[in-house]
Structure formats: C-alpha cells, structure tokens
Amino acid sequence: MRISVIGTGYLGAVHATGLAELGYSVVGVDVDSTKVAALADGRAPFYEPDLDPLLRKHVESGLLRFSTDFADAADADVHFLCVGTPQRQDSLAADMSFVDAAVDALAPHLIRPCLVVGKSTVPVGSAHRLAERIEALAPAGGDAELAWNPEFLREGFAVEDTLNPNRLVFGVRSQRAESILREIYALAIAAGTPVVVTDFPTAELVKVSANAFLATKISFINAIAEICEVTGADVTKLADAIGHDDRIGRRFLNAGMGFGGGCLPKDIRGFMARAGEIGAAHALTFLAEVDAINLRRRERVAEIAREVLGGSIAGRRVAVLGAAFKPDSDDVRDSPALTVAGGLHLQGARVTVYDPKAIENARRSFPTLTYAESTIGACRGAEVVLHLTEWPEFREVDPALLGSVVARRNVLDGRNCLDADAWRAAGWSYRGLGRP
C-alpha cells in the first residue's frame, strides 16, 4: 500500500515517519520548500524525542520521501490530511483555509479509487463538506472517498503515540473505508488498541471533546489552588486526596501555571465558536471560564514575582527557567513561560530566559528578551528565579549551587514540582502556587 501525507508539520512529519516504520511506502507533501528540504535530509524542523533517528532511517531506506509537488501523491492508495487548523486572527474559530487549500490542491490528482483520511482537528461538520468537495473536484469522483481518523498525539510522546496508540477512531461511510484503515493500523489493533468505528460528526468531536475535558480538569485544580492560596491550604496534598477517588484520578490534577501550546487553548476556543455557529453556544459557556482561569494563573505568577521583589519590578533581574509550553518540546506557541517573561520585561524587568530545547524558537517569538545557554547563566545575578517549564534538569538542579550565583535566593515554582524542603534548607525563600 502506498500512502501520501499532506502537510508535514508536527503531526504530518511524525505520522509519515511512523507509517514508514510500519513498512509503508510514504511520500510527504508540503508547500513549504524549506521544511521539505530539511525532512528530505533526514532532519525534523522541530524537536521531538526519538523522531530524528527514525526519520533518517526511512529517508535513507527510500521508504520515506518528501516533495512540494502534489502530483507526487497521485499514485498513493491512501492520503492522510495532516494540515494545521490554527485559531483565526479575527475570532475564536479554527482557521480552515489550510485544510481547504490542501484538499483543493490534492483533489485534481485523485485519478483512481483511493481513500482520503482526515487527521486534522476540525470544526464538526467539516468532513461532510470536504467529502462533497473531493467528489466534485477529483477525476475519480465518488471513488475518492473520505474518512476521518483524528490524531491524539502528545508532544514529547508523539512517536510512541503514533506507533502504539491508546485508541483509534474511524469516522467512515463504508465498509471499504473501515477495512483500509484496519489494514493500515493492523499491528496496533493486533496488539490490543481499541477501535471505535463511528460517523463523521462523532469522529470530529472526539478530539475537541477530549481536549475540552482535559483543559477543564487542569483549570479546575488551578481554581482550587486560588482558594488554597487564600486559606493557607496545600493544593498538592488536596490533589493527592481527591485523586485517590477512582472517579476522578490523580493525573492532570497538578496545579500550576496552566496549559499552553498549539492544541488545548485554540481547540477549546474553536469548540466554543463552532457551538455558537450551530446554535448550541449555551452548551459550552463553561469553557470560557476554563480559558479565563488558565490565563489568570499566568497573571498570578507575575503578581507573586512583583510581591517577592517588594512591589517594584522595574530594573530588577529576573531569571526564567523554561520557554517551551511543556518539557520534551521546543514548541513555544501560547507558552505560559514566555507570556510571563514577556509581561515582566514590558514592565521594566531585566529578564533572562533559559530552556534546554526552545531557545531559538523563543528568540524568534520574543526577540527583545535576553537568553542564556544554561541554568547557571540565566540565574547569575538574579533577584528572583521563576521555574516555569518542568524540565527534569530544573527539578534536579542543586539549589545550593544555584544559590551561589544569584543576588537573592527567591524562587517561584510555577509548576509546583520542585522539592520545597530542599530549596528552603539551602536558604531559599520558596513560593509555590496554591501551597504554603
């Protein structure tokens, strides 16, 4: 079976590499010639653990190639749509222009029976419209069928999630489409991965519903952290206690700065926008508060930093540990860490940022900040250290050693994952979020 992957950004590059690892002949197609050149050279244009070795392996083997020409996808039996759907600049809604452009560019090359499989996160109702568009534009007509197979990749674990998914969702309109998808994912299914076969609208809603639930759980514990700060309670112990309830669970009950990145924030906003478009805005009004709580935690970190420095931030030296929105990633889209760093900089603070993987992306997004090449370099002369991305090297740093280079031993743990006792024992004034 020959497969094309349309769009070779984060999702597409990982998916194409994963399919090659499964033994398929794959061509990745993208309009970005710089990205295609890097991938064709065996280099991912972003950081993702374990991706580069697999990418190089299959480019060198010939199973995986990349192109800017949609005609190179013409002989594929299956075409995966992996194009981004960012938030529109003029509203909360998802921007479907890239998906629409990809379909319009691909469809004229669909000259024989094939299956087009959408993996992008799209507003519910999009698959029906795109199926009609493909049938109208493709020379194969109705023999160019559409299916929807949403992605559930976690940045930092994307290779594992591709090769060993924890569930597969097939939105299909025919037994043929289901059979093709089952063949593609045969190894995962044989290993026990559950499969949910459903219709287009359900398949489209699965990803945004999952992200809305996850975002709600994170914002819930962060709202409780606000109460803990006022009452003197410890949100980490509280989360342990309620997490023992099997109906709730402990995962993602870690209070801190909240979520960021290219998925959760834009997905819940796009979900709200789509609900309004279809006349069900009232169903998701709670997501507006989920979003507001999340953004409020960033403001709270900046507020505590000002408190630690006696109320005045102008001219004060601040070290920020972390730029990526999460560890094991170089993604700085909607990064809580950079939002705080940038805000303090605008208030006159002298901010220095360090991140193990995301410095170059951070520098492009926030060029006016100062960047260091190490934790020690970022903290030298600092009056307060802000721990804002939970990289292992930050958790493992020696607080006594770090204390020897700072001007004042003040640390604000925006992720509540440092050992508070160890830092205090080393002479630091430790502040967490929602904990004493």
TIMI-546700 format. One record per residue (C-alpha): residue in three letters; z, x, y. Coordinates in steps of 0.5 Angstrom, whole numbers, padded with zeros to 4 digits, always signed. Last residue first. Layout:
BEGIN
ALAZXY/...
This chain:
BEGIN
PRO+0104+0005+0054/ARG+0097+0001+0051/GLY+0092-0003+0054/LEU+0087+0002+0056/GLY+0090+0009+0055/ARG+0094+0014+0060/TYR+0096+0021+0058/SER+0100+0025+0063/TRP+0099+0032+0060/GLY+0104+0037+0058/ALA+0102+0039+0051/ALA+0107+0034+0048/ARG+0104+0029+0052/TRP+0097+0030+0049/ALA+0100+0031+0042/ASP+0103+0024+0043/ALA+0097+0021+0046/ASP+0093+0023+0040/LEU+0086+0021+0043/CYS+0082+0015+0041/ASN+0084+0010+0046/ARG+0077+0010+0048/GLY+0078+0010+0056/ASP+0083+0016+0055/LEU+0085+0018+0062/VAL+0088+0025+0062/ASN+0092+0028+0068/ARG+0094+0035+0067/ARG+0092+0038+0074/ALA+0088+0044+0076/VAL+0085+0044+0069/VAL+0083+0051+0065/SER+0090+0052+0062/GLY+0091+0044+0060/LEU+0084+0045+0056/LEU+0088+0050+0051/ALA+0094+0046+0051/PRO+0090+0039+0049/ASP+0086+0043+0043/VAL+0080+0039+0043/GLU+0079+0035+0036/ARG+0078+0028+0039/PHE+0073+0031+0044/GLU+0069+0034+0039/PRO+0069+0028+0035/TRP+0065+0024+0040/GLU+0069+0018+0043/THR+0065+0017+0049/LEU+0069+0016+0056/HIS+0075+0021+0056/LEU+0076+0022+0063/VAL+0080+0028+0065/VAL+0084+0028+0072/GLU+0085+0034+0077/ALA+0079+0038+0074/GLY+0079+0046+0076/ARG+0075+0047+0069/CYS+0074+0041+0066/ALA+0067+0040+0065/GLY+0066+0048+0063/ILE+0072+0047+0058/THR+0068+0041+0055/SER+0062+0045+0055/GLU+0055+0046+0058/ALA+0057+0042+0065/TYR+0053+0037+0069/THR+0054+0036+0076/LEU+0052+0029+0078/THR+0046+0027+0083/PRO+0041+0027+0078/PHE+0044+0021+0074/SER+0038+0018+0070/ARG+0034+0024+0069/ARG+0041+0028+0068/ALA+0044+0023+0063/ASN+0038+0024+0059/GLU+0038+0032+0059/ILE+0046+0031+0058/ALA+0046+0027+0052/LYS+0047+0031+0046/PRO+0054+0034+0046/ASP+0056+0031+0053/TYR+0059+0034+0059/VAL+0060+0031+0066/THR+0062+0034+0073/VAL+0064+0029+0078/ARG+0066+0031+0085/ALA+0069+0025+0088/GLY+0066+0022+0094/GLN+0066+0014+0092/LEU+0059+0015+0090/HIS+0061+0020+0085/LEU+0066+0015+0082/GLY+0061+0010+0081/GLY+0056+0015+0078/ALA+0062+0017+0073/VAL+0064+0010+0072/THR+0057+0008+0070/LEU+0055+0014+0066/ALA+0061+0013+0062/PRO+0059+0006+0061/SER+0052+0007+0059/ASP+0047+0002+0060/ARG+0042+0006+0057/VAL+0045+0013+0056/ASP+0042+0014+0049/ASP+0043+0021+0046/SER+0047+0019+0040/ASP+0052+0021+0035/PRO+0057+0018+0039/LYS+0056+0012+0044/PHE+0054+0010+0051/ALA+0052+0017+0052/ALA+0055+0021+0057/GLY+0061+0023+0055/LEU+0067+0027+0057/VAL+0068+0026+0065/ALA+0072+0031+0069/VAL+0074+0029+0076/ARG+0075+0034+0082/ARG+0077+0030+0088/GLY+0073+0030+0095/ALA+0074+0023+0096/ILE+0078+0020+0090/SER+0084+0017+0094/GLY+0089+0012+0091/GLY+0094+0017+0089/LEU+0090+0021+0084/VAL+0092+0017+0078/GLU+0091+0011+0081/ARG+0084+0013+0083/ALA+0083+0014+0076/ILE+0086+0008+0074/GLU+0081+0004+0078/ALA+0075+0008+0076/VAL+0077+0006+0069/ARG+0079-0002+0071/GLU+0072-0002+0074/ARG+0069+0000+0067/ARG+0073-0005+0064/ARG+0070-0011+0068/LEU+0063-0010+0066/ASN+0065-0012+0059/ILE+0070-0018+0061/ALA+0064-0020+0065/ASP+0059-0020+0059/VAL+0064-0024+0055/GLU+0065-0029+0061/ALA+0057-0030+0061/LEU+0057-0030+0053/PHE+0062-0037+0054/THR+0056-0040+0057/LEU+0052-0040+0051/ALA+0052-0047+0048/HIS+0052-0050+0055/ALA+0045-0047+0056/ALA+0042-0051+0051/GLY+0035-0054+0054/ILE+0030-0049+0051/GLU+0030-0045+0057/GLY+0037-0044+0058/ALA+0038-0042+0051/ARG+0033-0037+0052/ALA+0037-0034+0058/MET+0043-0034+0055/PHE+0040-0030+0049/GLY+0037-0025+0054/ARG+0044-0024+0057/ILE+0047-0023+0050/ASP+0041-0018+0048/LYS+0041-0014+0054/PRO+0048-0012+0054/LEU+0048-0011+0046/CYS+0042-0008+0045/GLY+0040-0002+0050/GLY+0046+0002+0050/GLY+0053-0001+0053/PHE+0060-0004+0050/GLY+0067-0004+0052/MET+0071+0001+0056/GLY+0077+0001+0051/ALA+0080-0004+0046/ASN+0078-0002+0039/LEU+0078-0009+0035/PHE+0071-0007+0032/ARG+0073-0007+0025/ARG+0080-0010+0024/GLY+0078-0016+0020/ILE+0079-0023+0023/ARG+0079-0028+0017/ASP+0082-0022+0013/ASP+0088-0022+0017/HIS+0090-0015+0017/GLY+0086-0014+0024/ILE+0091-0018+0027/ALA+0097-0013+0026/ASP+0092-0007+0027/ALA+0090-0010+0034/LEU+0097-0011+0036/LYS+0098-0004+0035/THR+0092-0002+0039/VAL+0094-0007+0044/ASP+0100-0004+0046/ALA+0105-0009+0050/GLY+0107-0007+0057/THR+0106-0014+0060/VAL+0101-0013+0065/GLU+0097-0007+0061/CYS+0098-0012+0055/ILE+0094-0018+0058/GLU+0088-0013+0060/ALA+0088-0011+0053/ILE+0087-0018+0051/ALA+0081-0018+0055/ASN+0079-0012+0051/ILE+0080-0015+0045/PHE+0076-0021+0046/SER+0070-0017+0049/ILE+0069-0013+0043/LYS+0069-0019+0039/THR+0065-0023+0043/ALA+0060-0017+0043/LEU+0060-0017+0036/PHE+0059-0025+0036/ALA+0053-0024+0041/ASN+0050-0018+0037/ALA+0050-0022+0030/SER+0047-0028+0034/VAL+0042-0024+0037/LYS+0040-0021+0030/VAL+0040-0028+0026/LEU+0036-0032+0032/GLU+0029-0029+0030/ALA+0030-0030+0023/THR+0032-0037+0024/PRO+0027-0039+0028/PHE+0021-0036+0024/ASP+0024-0040+0017/THR+0028-0037+0012/VAL+0029-0032+0006/VAL+0036-0028+0006/VAL+0036-0022+0002/PRO+0042-0019-0001/THR+0041-0011-0002/GLY+0043-0010-0009/ALA+0040-0003-0011/ALA+0034-0007-0014/ILE+0033-0010-0007/ALA+0033-0003-0003/LEU+0028+0000-0008/ALA+0024-0006-0008/TYR+0023-0007+0000/ILE+0016-0006+0001/GLU+0015-0011-0006/ARG+0020-0016-0003/LEU+0016-0016+0004/ILE+0009-0017+0000/SER+0012-0023-0004/GLU+0015-0026+0002/ALA+0009-0026+0005/ARG+0005-0029-0001/GLN+0010-0034-0002/SER+0008-0037+0005/ARG+0011-0038+0012/VAL+0016-0033+0012/GLY+0022-0030+0016/PHE+0025-0025+0011/VAL+0032-0023+0013/LEU+0034-0016+0009/ARG+0042-0014+0008/ASN+0046-0008+0008/PRO+0040-0004+0009/ASN+0040+0003+0005/LEU+0034+0007+0007/THR+0033+0004+0014/ASP+0041+0003+0015/GLU+0042+0010+0013/VAL+0036+0013+0018/ALA+0039+0009+0023/PHE+0047+0011+0023/GLY+0048+0014+0029/GLU+0045+0008+0033/ARG+0046+0002+0029/LEU+0040-0001+0026/PHE+0039-0009+0024/GLU+0032-0010+0025/PRO+0029-0017+0024/ASN+0024-0019+0019/TRP+0019-0024+0022/ALA+0012-0026+0018/LEU+0005-0026+0021/GLU-0001-0027+0017/ALA-0008-0024+0018/ASP-0012-0029+0013/GLY-0011-0034+0018/GLY-0017-0031+0023/ALA-0019-0024+0019/PRO-0023-0023+0026/ALA-0016-0023+0029/LEU-0016-0026+0036/ALA-0014-0033+0035/GLU-0010-0032+0028/ILE-0006-0027+0032/ARG-0005-0031+0038/GLU-0002-0037+0034/ALA+0002-0033+0030/LEU+0005-0030+0036/ARG+0007-0037+0039/HIS+0010-0038+0033/ALA+0014-0032+0033/SER+0016-0032+0040/GLY+0020-0039+0039/VAL+0027-0036+0039/PRO+0027-0030+0044/VAL+0025-0023+0041/THR+0029-0017+0038/SER+0023-0013+0035/LYS+0022-0013+0027/GLY+0015-0017+0027/VAL+0011-0016+0021/VAL+0004-0017+0021/LEU+0001-0018+0014/CYS-0006-0017+0012/PRO-0013-0020+0010/ARG-0019-0017+0013/ILE-0021-0015+0020/LEU-0015-0014+0023/HIS-0017-0009+0029/PRO-0018-0015+0034/ALA-0011-0016+0033/LEU-0008-0010+0035/ALA-0009-0009+0042/ASP-0007-0016+0043/VAL-0001-0016+0039/ALA+0001-0009+0042/ALA+0000-0013+0049/ASP+0004-0019+0047/VAL+0010-0014+0045/PHE+0010-0010+0051/SER+0010-0016+0056/MET+0016-0020+0052/ASP+0021-0018+0057/ALA+0028-0021+0055/ALA+0031-0026+0060/LEU+0037-0024+0065/SER+0032-0024+0071/ASP+0028-0021+0075/GLN+0028-0014+0072/ARG+0026-0017+0065/GLN+0031-0014+0060/PRO+0028-0010+0055/THR+0024-0012+0049/GLY+0021-0006+0045/VAL+0016-0005+0040/CYS+0017-0005+0033/LEU+0011-0009+0030/PHE+0010-0007+0023/HIS+0003-0008+0020/VAL+0002-0009+0013/ASP-0005-0008+0009/ALA-0007-0002+0013/ASP-0014-0001+0014/ALA-0015-0002+0022/ALA-0009+0002+0024/ASP-0013+0008+0026/ALA-0017+0003+0031/PHE-0010+0002+0035/ASP-0012+0009+0037/THR-0006+0013+0040/SER-0004+0016+0033/PHE+0001+0018+0029/ARG+0002+0021+0022/LEU+0006+0020+0016/LEU+0004+0021+0008/GLY+0001+0028+0010/SER+0006+0032+0007/GLU+0007+0036+0013/VAL+0009+0029+0017/HIS+0013+0027+0011/LYS+0018+0033+0011/ARG+0018+0034+0019/LEU+0020+0026+0020/LEU+0025+0027+0014/PRO+0028+0033+0017/ASP+0028+0030+0024/LEU+0032+0024+0022/ASP+0038+0026+0019/PRO+0043+0024+0026/GLU+0039+0021+0031/TYR+0037+0025+0038/PHE+0031+0023+0042/PRO+0023+0025+0042/ALA+0023+0026+0035/ARG+0020+0032+0033/GLY+0015+0033+0027/ASP+0009+0035+0031/ALA+0006+0029+0030/LEU+0012+0026+0033/ALA+0012+0030+0039/ALA+0004+0029+0040/VAL+0006+0021+0039/LYS+0011+0021+0045/THR+0007+0025+0050/SER+0001+0020+0048/ASP+0005+0014+0050/VAL+0000+0008+0047/ASP+0004+0008+0041/VAL+0001+0008+0033/GLY+0005+0010+0027/VAL+0001+0011+0021/VAL+0004+0010+0014/SER+0002+0012+0007/TYR+0008+0009+0003/GLY+0013+0013-0001/LEU+0020+0011+0001/GLU+0021+0017+0005/ALA+0014+0015+0009/LEU+0017+0008+0010/GLY+0024+0011+0013/THR+0020+0015+0017/ALA+0016+0009+0020/HIS+0022+0005+0021/VAL+0026+0011+0025/ALA+0020+0012+0029/GLY+0019+0005+0030/LEU+0026+0003+0032/TYR+0027+0009+0037/GLY+0020+0009+0040/THR+0014+0009+0036/GLY+0011+0002+0037/ILE+0006-0001+0032/VAL+0008+0002+0025/SER+0002+0002+0020/ILE+0003+0001+0013/ARG-0002+0003+0007/MET+0000+0000+0000/
